[in-house]
Each structure stands twice: as C-alpha cells, then as structure tokens.
Amino acid sequence: MYNLNKEEKNTLQSIHHLQAENLYEILVKQIIKDFQLVNVSISIENETSPEDLVKELYQTIHHLLIHDYTNYLNLLYRIDVSEKELKNSSSSDSIDSFCKHICLLILKKEIQKIYFRKKYK
C-alpha cells in the first residue's frame, strides 16, 4: 500500500508484540467494538494479520473522511484520539498522509487501552 516511516514501523512492532503476548485478539475485538458503537463497519476478524488490519483501518478511515465525516468525528471521539495529536498533522498533507496519521493515532490509542487494562486488571 505504501512505504512505512519510523512511527508506522513502531506501531506495527507494537501490534506484533501484542500477538506475542496473546493480546492481539483483544486489540481486534476492541477496534471492532469501538467502530460498531459509532455505527461504522470494518472488515476485520481475529485472524486478520497486523498488516491487513492497518490496511483495512486505513481504507475505512479514508472512506469516512470523504463520505461520512460525522461518523469519522464520532469515531475519533469514541476512541478518545487527542485533538492535540490531530492538530500535529499538517493541513497541507495529502489525504493519504492524513489518513495514515489518523490510523496510527487510532492504533496507538487502542494498544494503549489494551496495555492499561492488562496492567490494572
């Protein structure tokens, strides 16, 4: 789909780390749950590879930005993506770059939720 920068590689490594800790399925379930709560469908399953997860997340975010901005905003609010981090993405970025950035923010937040739950369980 695209070349990965350092931040994207780190996020994929975090996802692979979740797999090693048998927490990947929890990540996938959390993403599905958050998307469903704002009435957005995403085509992922527990067996989805991390790379395919990122691709599907990217495609869904891209679609929402163009066709369903209200649900896009609802999703970001539901997942609790920081407005400060959103503003770090330059308005001059292409929509593809912006979508990649949003995907990373979503994944980082979802991974953070998993680790917090594990830590404070």
C-alpha positions as CSV (number, residue, x, y, z in Angstrom):
1,M,0.0,0.0,0.0
2,Y,2.7,2.5,1.0
3,N,6.2,2.7,2.4
4,L,6.3,2.7,6.2
5,N,8.0,5.5,8.1
6,K,9.6,5.0,11.6
7,E,6.4,5.7,13.5
8,E,4.4,3.3,11.3
9,K,7.1,0.6,11.8
10,N,6.9,1.1,15.6
11,T,3.2,0.8,15.6
12,L,3.4,-2.4,13.6
13,Q,6.0,-3.7,16.0
14,S,3.7,-2.9,18.9
15,I,0.9,-4.9,17.2
16,H,3.3,-7.8,16.7
17,H,4.3,-7.5,20.3
18,L,0.6,-7.9,21.3
19,Q,0.5,-11.0,19.2
20,A,3.4,-12.4,21.1
21,E,1.6,-11.7,24.4
22,N,-1.6,-13.3,23.1
23,L,-3.3,-9.9,23.2
24,Y,-3.8,-9.3,19.5
25,E,-7.3,-10.8,19.5
26,I,-8.3,-8.3,22.3
27,L,-7.0,-5.5,20.1
28,V,-9.1,-6.6,17.1
29,K,-12.2,-7.0,19.3
30,Q,-11.6,-3.5,20.8
31,I,-11.3,-1.9,17.4
32,I,-14.5,-3.7,16.2
33,K,-16.3,-2.7,19.3
34,D,-15.4,1.0,19.0
35,F,-16.3,1.1,15.4
36,Q,-19.6,-0.7,16.0
37,L,-20.5,1.8,18.7
38,V,-20.5,4.6,16.2
39,N,-22.2,2.5,13.5
40,V,-19.2,2.1,11.3
41,S,-18.4,-1.3,9.9
42,I,-14.9,-2.5,9.5
43,S,-14.0,-5.8,7.8
44,I,-11.5,-7.4,10.2
45,E,-11.6,-10.6,12.1
46,N,-9.4,-12.2,14.8
47,E,-7.4,-13.9,12.2
48,T,-6.6,-10.7,10.3
49,S,-2.9,-10.1,10.0
50,P,-1.5,-6.9,11.5
51,E,-0.6,-5.6,8.0
52,D,-4.1,-6.3,6.8
53,L,-5.5,-4.7,9.9
54,V,-3.6,-1.5,9.2
55,K,-4.7,-1.6,5.5
56,E,-8.4,-2.1,6.4
57,L,-8.2,0.6,9.0
58,Y,-6.7,3.0,6.5
59,Q,-9.4,2.2,3.9
60,T,-12.2,2.7,6.4
61,I,-10.8,6.0,7.7
62,H,-10.3,7.2,4.1
63,H,-13.9,6.3,3.3
64,L,-15.2,8.0,6.4
65,L,-13.2,11.2,5.7
66,I,-14.6,11.5,2.3
67,H,-18.2,10.1,2.6
68,D,-19.2,10.2,6.3
69,Y,-17.4,12.9,8.2
70,T,-19.8,12.9,11.1
71,N,-19.1,9.3,11.9
72,Y,-15.4,9.9,11.4
73,L,-15.6,12.6,14.2
74,N,-17.8,10.3,16.3
75,L,-15.2,7.5,16.0
76,L,-12.3,9.8,17.0
77,Y,-14.3,10.9,20.0
78,R,-15.3,7.3,20.9
79,I,-11.7,6.1,20.7
80,D,-10.5,9.3,22.5
81,V,-7.9,10.4,20.0
82,S,-6.2,13.5,21.2
83,E,-7.1,16.8,19.5
84,K,-3.6,17.9,20.1
85,E,-2.2,15.0,18.2
86,L,-4.7,15.5,15.4
87,K,-3.6,19.1,15.0
88,N,0.0,17.8,14.6
89,S,-0.9,16.6,11.2
90,S,-0.3,19.4,8.8
91,S,-3.3,20.7,6.8
92,S,-1.0,20.7,3.8
93,D,-0.7,16.9,4.0
94,S,-2.4,14.9,1.3
95,I,-5.5,12.9,2.3
96,D,-3.4,9.7,2.2
97,S,-0.8,11.1,4.6
98,F,-3.6,12.4,6.8
99,C,-5.4,9.0,6.8
100,K,-2.1,7.2,7.7
101,H,-1.6,9.6,10.6
102,I,-5.1,9.0,11.9
103,C,-4.7,5.2,11.6
104,L,-1.6,5.4,13.7
105,L,-3.3,7.6,16.3
106,I,-6.2,5.1,16.5
107,L,-3.9,2.1,16.7
108,K,-1.8,3.7,19.4
109,K,-4.8,4.6,21.5
110,E,-6.3,1.1,21.1
111,I,-3.0,-0.5,22.0
112,Q,-2.7,1.8,25.0
113,K,-6.2,0.7,26.2
114,I,-5.1,-3.0,26.0
115,Y,-2.0,-2.4,28.0
116,F,-3.7,-0.3,30.6
117,R,-6.4,-3.0,31.1
118,K,-3.7,-5.6,31.4
119,K,-1.7,-3.6,33.9
120,Y,-4.7,-2.6,36.1
121,K,-6.6,-5.9,35.9
